[in-house]
Amino acid sequence: MSIGGMPLNSYRFRSVWPVESPPGDVFDVLADLGGYPHWWPEVRSARQVGEHAAELCCRSVLPYDLVFEARHHTREPRFLKAELAGDLFGTASWRIEPAGEGTRLVYEQEVTVGKPLLRRLALVGRPLLKANHELMMRSGHRGLRTYLAGFRAARRG
């Protein structure tokens, strides 16, 4: 079963986050996969598994963990893209665009859920999974803005 040609257990997400920090600082924070738990509450843990790779464990409102490896294969000053493998398969990317004194981030994710329980619940659980993702993204945006404010202050100090 599919929606618009996509299997029910596949998702495309896009979020735009304005932040009040320069692109270089934002890149430094986003490129450090092992540091995501410092600013994104739903990223419960990160274990570095390579120079540009980490195993992440994420949990939002719904009572399940998603564990996957994120491996950056593109690391350019204005663009990061990671391959995901584990409970999620696919890609996640950050486009980092200057915006006045700050930065405009565009996060895009295209994934297939591999976790067996979530695959079985794809038809009835899809709206809940999408809402869960939206809550996680809002929280991540707040956390990143707060973290970057401290990051900026530490660099000045």
Secondary structure as GFF3:
##gff-version 3
##sequence-region A 1 157
A	DSSP	beta_strand	2	3	.	.	.	ID=ss1
A	DSSP	beta_strand	6	7	.	.	.	ID=ss2
A	DSSP	beta_strand	10	19	.	.	.	ID=ss3
A	DSSP	alpha_helix	23	31	.	.	.	ID=ss4
A	DSSP	three_ten_helix	33	38	.	.	.	ID=ss5
A	DSSP	beta_strand	43	50	.	.	.	ID=ss6
A	DSSP	beta_strand	53	58	.	.	.	ID=ss7
A	DSSP	beta_strand	66	76	.	.	.	ID=ss8
A	DSSP	beta_strand	79	86	.	.	.	ID=ss9
A	DSSP	beta_strand	88	99	.	.	.	ID=ss10
A	DSSP	beta_strand	102	113	.	.	.	ID=ss11
A	DSSP	alpha_helix	116	120	.	.	.	ID=ss12
A	DSSP	alpha_helix	122	156	.	.	.	ID=ss13
###
